[in-house]
Amino acid sequence: MNEPVIITNPARCRDCYRCVRHCDVKAIRLQDGQAQVVPELCIVCTTCIRTCPQKAKDVPSAMPEIKESLKDGRMLIASVAPSAPAYFNFRHFVEMESALKKLGFHAAEETALGAEIVGLAHRDYVERLPDRSPVITSSCPVVVNLIEKYYPDLLWHLAPIVSPMIAHGRWLRQKYGPDARIVFIGPCIAKKMEICDPAVEGVVFAAMTYRGLADWFAEENIVFSEKETAPVLSTPADARLFPVEGGLIATAGLSTDMLGQDLIVASSLDTCRNILGDIRAGQLNASLVELMACSGGCINGPA
């Protein structure tokens, strides 16, 4: 991907350079007095967006292309990340499904199904290839970007498994047909980069953030209704824990005993880098390492 996911508003970026100081991977350069993100170095951790006091860093909205697709009569299917209840405060997914259908979506389903597929795939991979230990989970796109760009010698430890978004997107395309356009809705800005990765490009049409969806709901005066009938639970409850620390391990049905030595769970970019350094030095004895760039997991994602 040649274009940066994170863009700079030149009118707001003025003699600050805080993002330059706070970027963990030094992916920001000064050009004509502006702090510009270097796509080849950026891992889309969004630290620059969160630390910029002038709100000069932002990401392109997926809203125009989504609305254009609706206008053209295309079938849009929403894949909603399992952290959604923490942002929108709904009790049953049918409330979210109903609200999205009011916007024009044909259907909405939970990405947690993809999380279950990915969790079980990680368990199978660890059991089949113990000589790859420690296996690093591949669900967090920021961690994947970090390893690919700054720890390439550790790539062989990275599980060759797609993220829940991609797994669910493939499942939805099989269910609804090749003409369906899958829209992922979640808290992660790095997903905007992930959907453009040549290895999975075309699976997911667009990635929208919770903030973007909330603005759209407000624009159309759509509110959640608890009057919607709650359906029988079709998604495994453990899979809905995927966005919190240890969620993948729980989804995979592995032991979550914090005293265990075979499994390691860590979140926050600093902690992830420390653990990757330990793996590089051969100082980590574990079978599976679950890394998440956001502190506390995806439930604390930037959007």
C-alpha positions as CSV (number, residue, x, y, z in Angstrom):
1,M,0.0,0.0,0.0
2,N,1.7,3.2,-1.2
3,E,-0.8,5.7,0.2
4,P,-0.7,6.5,4.0
5,V,-3.6,5.4,6.1
6,I,-2.9,8.3,8.4
7,I,-3.1,11.7,6.7
8,T,-2.0,15.2,7.9
9,N,-4.2,18.3,7.7
10,P,-1.7,20.9,6.7
11,A,-3.8,23.8,8.0
12,R,-3.7,22.3,11.5
13,C,-0.2,21.0,11.6
14,R,1.9,23.9,12.9
15,D,5.2,23.9,14.7
16,C,4.3,21.2,17.2
17,Y,6.2,17.9,16.3
18,R,4.7,16.0,19.2
19,C,3.8,13.1,16.9
20,V,7.5,13.0,15.8
21,R,8.6,12.6,19.4
22,H,6.0,10.0,20.4
23,C,6.0,7.8,17.3
24,D,7.4,4.4,18.6
25,V,8.8,3.4,15.3
26,K,10.0,6.8,14.0
27,A,7.7,6.7,11.0
28,I,7.1,10.5,10.8
29,R,9.3,12.9,8.9
30,L,9.2,16.7,8.5
31,Q,8.5,18.0,5.0
32,D,7.9,21.7,4.3
33,G,7.4,22.2,8.0
34,Q,4.7,19.5,8.2
35,A,4.9,16.2,10.1
36,Q,4.1,13.6,7.4
37,V,3.6,9.9,8.0
38,V,6.0,7.6,6.0
39,P,3.8,4.7,4.8
40,E,6.7,2.3,4.4
41,L,7.6,2.7,8.1
42,C,4.1,3.2,9.6
43,I,2.5,0.3,11.5
44,V,-0.8,2.2,12.0
45,C,-0.6,2.2,15.8
46,T,-2.4,5.6,15.7
47,T,-0.2,7.0,18.5
48,C,0.3,10.2,16.3
49,I,-3.5,10.7,16.1
50,R,-4.0,10.3,19.8
51,T,-1.1,12.5,20.8
52,C,-1.7,15.4,18.4
53,P,-3.1,18.4,20.3
54,Q,-4.2,20.1,17.2
55,K,-6.1,17.2,15.7
56,A,-4.0,17.4,12.6
57,K,-3.7,13.7,12.0
58,D,-6.7,11.7,10.7
59,V,-7.7,8.8,8.6
60,P,-9.8,8.9,5.4
61,S,-13.5,8.0,6.0
62,A,-15.0,4.9,4.3
63,M,-18.4,6.6,4.4
64,P,-18.4,8.1,0.8
65,E,-17.7,4.7,-0.9
66,I,-20.2,2.9,1.4
67,K,-22.9,5.4,0.7
68,E,-22.1,5.3,-3.1
69,S,-22.5,1.5,-3.0
70,L,-25.9,1.9,-1.4
71,K,-26.9,4.4,-3.9
72,D,-25.9,2.0,-6.7
73,G,-28.0,-0.7,-5.2
74,R,-25.1,-2.9,-4.1
75,M,-25.6,-5.6,-1.5
76,L,-23.7,-4.5,1.7
77,I,-23.1,-7.0,4.5
78,A,-21.8,-5.7,7.8
79,S,-19.2,-7.7,9.8
80,V,-19.4,-6.1,13.3
81,A,-16.5,-6.6,15.7
82,P,-17.3,-8.2,19.1
83,S,-16.3,-5.1,21.0
84,A,-19.3,-3.2,19.7
85,P,-21.5,-3.5,22.8
86,A,-18.8,-1.7,24.8
87,Y,-19.1,1.3,22.5
88,F,-22.8,1.3,21.5
89,N,-24.2,0.0,24.8
90,F,-26.6,-2.5,23.3
91,R,-27.6,-5.8,25.0
92,H,-28.4,-8.0,22.0
93,F,-26.8,-8.0,18.5
94,V,-30.2,-7.9,16.9
95,E,-30.4,-4.3,18.0
96,M,-27.3,-3.5,16.0
97,E,-28.5,-5.6,13.1
98,S,-31.8,-3.7,13.0
99,A,-30.1,-0.3,13.1
100,L,-27.7,-1.2,10.2
101,K,-30.6,-2.4,8.1
102,K,-32.2,1.0,8.6
103,L,-29.1,2.5,7.0
104,G,-29.5,0.2,4.0
105,F,-27.4,-2.8,4.8
106,H,-28.7,-6.1,3.5
107,A,-27.5,-8.0,6.6
108,A,-25.3,-7.7,9.6
109,E,-23.4,-10.5,11.4
110,E,-20.9,-10.8,14.2
111,T,-17.2,-11.0,13.5
112,A,-17.0,-13.3,16.5
113,L,-17.7,-16.2,14.2
114,G,-14.5,-15.4,12.4
115,A,-12.8,-15.1,15.8
116,E,-13.9,-18.7,16.6
117,I,-12.5,-19.9,13.3
118,V,-9.2,-18.1,13.9
119,G,-8.9,-19.2,17.6
120,L,-9.3,-22.9,16.7
121,A,-6.9,-22.5,13.8
122,H,-4.2,-21.2,16.1
123,R,-4.7,-24.1,18.5
124,D,-4.4,-26.6,15.7
125,Y,-1.3,-24.9,14.3
126,V,0.4,-24.9,17.7
127,E,-0.4,-28.6,18.2
128,R,0.8,-29.6,14.7
129,L,4.0,-27.6,14.7
130,P,5.5,-27.5,18.2
131,D,9.0,-26.8,16.7
132,R,7.8,-23.3,15.7
133,S,7.5,-22.3,19.4
134,P,6.8,-19.7,20.4
135,V,4.0,-19.1,17.9
136,I,3.0,-15.5,17.8
137,T,-0.7,-14.9,17.1
138,S,-1.5,-13.0,13.9
139,S,-4.8,-11.4,14.6
140,C,-3.6,-7.9,15.5
141,P,-2.7,-6.0,12.3
142,V,-0.5,-3.6,14.2
143,V,1.6,-6.4,15.6
144,V,1.8,-8.1,12.2
145,N,3.0,-4.7,10.7
146,L,5.5,-4.4,13.5
147,I,7.0,-7.8,12.9
148,E,7.0,-7.5,9.1
149,K,8.8,-4.1,9.2
150,Y,11.0,-4.2,12.3
151,Y,11.4,-7.8,13.3
152,P,11.5,-9.7,10.0
153,D,13.8,-12.3,11.5
154,L,10.8,-13.4,13.7
155,L,8.3,-13.8,10.8
156,W,8.7,-17.6,11.0
157,H,7.2,-17.4,14.5
158,L,4.1,-15.6,13.2
159,A,1.1,-17.9,12.7
160,P,0.2,-18.0,9.0
161,I,-3.5,-17.4,9.9
162,V,-5.7,-14.5,8.7
163,S,-7.4,-12.2,11.2
164,P,-11.0,-12.7,12.3
165,M,-12.1,-9.9,10.0
166,I,-10.7,-11.7,6.9
167,A,-11.9,-15.2,8.0
168,H,-15.4,-13.8,8.6
169,G,-15.3,-11.8,5.3
170,R,-14.5,-15.0,3.4
171,W,-17.3,-16.9,5.1
172,L,-19.8,-14.1,4.4
173,R,-18.8,-14.0,0.7
174,Q,-19.5,-17.7,0.5
175,K,-22.9,-17.2,2.2
176,Y,-24.1,-14.1,0.3
177,G,-22.3,-14.6,-3.0
178,P,-19.4,-12.9,-4.9
179,D,-21.5,-9.7,-5.6
180,A,-21.8,-8.9,-1.8
181,R,-19.7,-6.1,-0.5
182,I,-18.4,-6.8,3.0
183,V,-18.0,-3.8,5.4
184,F,-16.1,-4.4,8.5
185,I,-17.1,-2.2,11.5
186,G,-14.7,-2.1,14.5
187,P,-12.4,0.0,16.8
188,C,-9.2,-0.6,14.8
189,I,-7.9,1.9,12.3
190,A,-5.2,-0.5,11.2
191,K,-7.9,-2.6,9.5
192,K,-8.0,0.1,6.8
193,M,-4.5,-0.9,5.9
194,E,-5.1,-4.7,6.3
195,I,-7.9,-4.9,3.8
196,C,-5.5,-3.5,1.1
197,D,-2.9,-6.2,1.8
198,P,-2.3,-8.0,-1.6
199,A,-2.7,-11.4,0.2
200,V,-6.3,-10.7,1.2
201,E,-7.2,-7.7,-1.0
202,G,-10.8,-7.9,-2.2
203,V,-12.2,-9.9,0.7
204,V,-13.5,-6.9,2.6
205,F,-14.8,-3.9,0.7
206,A,-14.4,-1.2,3.4
207,A,-13.4,-0.8,7.0
208,M,-15.5,1.6,9.1
209,T,-14.8,2.7,12.7
210,Y,-17.3,2.8,15.5
211,R,-17.0,6.6,15.6
212,G,-17.8,6.8,11.9
213,L,-20.9,4.5,12.3
214,A,-22.0,6.5,15.4
215,D,-21.9,9.7,13.4
216,W,-23.9,8.1,10.6
217,F,-26.5,6.8,13.1
218,A,-26.8,10.4,14.5
219,E,-27.1,11.8,11.0
220,E,-30.1,9.5,10.3
221,N,-31.6,9.8,13.8
222,I,-31.3,6.0,14.3
223,V,-31.3,4.8,17.9
224,F,-31.0,1.3,19.3
225,S,-34.3,-0.4,20.5
226,E,-34.4,-3.0,23.2
227,K,-37.8,-3.9,21.9
228,E,-36.1,-6.0,19.3
229,T,-36.6,-9.7,20.0
230,A,-33.3,-11.3,21.2
231,P,-32.6,-14.4,19.1
232,V,-31.1,-17.7,20.3
233,L,-27.4,-17.3,20.8
234,S,-25.7,-18.5,17.6
235,T,-22.2,-17.3,18.2
236,P,-20.2,-19.1,20.9
237,A,-19.9,-16.9,24.0
238,D,-16.2,-17.4,24.3
239,A,-15.7,-15.9,20.8
240,R,-17.2,-12.7,22.0
241,L,-14.3,-12.4,24.5
242,F,-11.8,-12.1,21.6
243,P,-11.3,-8.3,21.9
244,V,-10.0,-8.5,25.5
245,E,-6.6,-9.8,26.8
246,G,-6.4,-13.6,26.4
247,G,-9.5,-13.6,24.2
248,L,-7.9,-15.7,21.4
249,I,-6.6,-18.2,23.9
250,A,-10.1,-18.5,25.5
251,T,-11.8,-18.8,22.1
252,A,-9.4,-21.6,21.2
253,G,-10.3,-23.5,24.3
254,L,-6.8,-23.3,25.7
255,S,-6.0,-23.0,29.4
256,T,-6.1,-19.4,30.7
257,D,-4.2,-20.2,33.9
258,M,-2.1,-17.1,34.5
259,L,0.5,-19.2,36.3
260,G,1.0,-21.4,33.2
261,Q,4.3,-21.2,31.4
262,D,3.2,-22.3,27.9
263,L,0.9,-19.3,27.1
264,I,1.8,-15.7,27.3
265,V,-0.7,-12.8,26.9
266,A,0.4,-9.2,26.5
267,S,-1.0,-5.9,25.3
268,S,0.3,-2.4,24.7
269,L,2.9,-1.7,22.0
270,D,5.8,-1.2,24.5
271,T,5.1,-4.6,26.1
272,C,4.8,-6.3,22.7
273,R,8.2,-4.9,21.6
274,N,9.8,-6.1,24.9
275,I,8.4,-9.6,24.3
276,L,9.5,-9.6,20.7
277,G,13.0,-8.6,21.9
278,D,13.0,-11.6,24.3
279,I,12.0,-14.0,21.5
280,R,14.7,-12.6,19.3
281,A,17.2,-13.2,22.2
282,G,15.9,-16.7,22.7
283,Q,14.9,-15.9,26.3
284,L,11.2,-16.8,26.0
285,N,10.0,-20.3,26.7
286,A,6.3,-20.5,25.6
287,S,4.3,-22.3,23.0
288,L,1.9,-19.5,22.1
289,V,2.3,-15.7,22.6
290,E,-0.9,-13.6,22.1
291,L,0.1,-10.0,21.4
292,M,-2.2,-7.0,21.1
293,A,-1.0,-3.5,20.4
294,C,-3.8,-1.7,22.3
295,S,-3.5,-1.7,26.1
296,G,-6.2,-4.1,27.4
297,G,-6.9,-5.4,23.9
298,C,-9.1,-4.4,21.0
299,I,-11.8,-3.2,23.4
300,N,-9.5,-0.1,23.9
301,G,-9.0,0.4,20.2
302,P,-8.3,3.9,19.0
303,A,-11.7,4.3,17.3
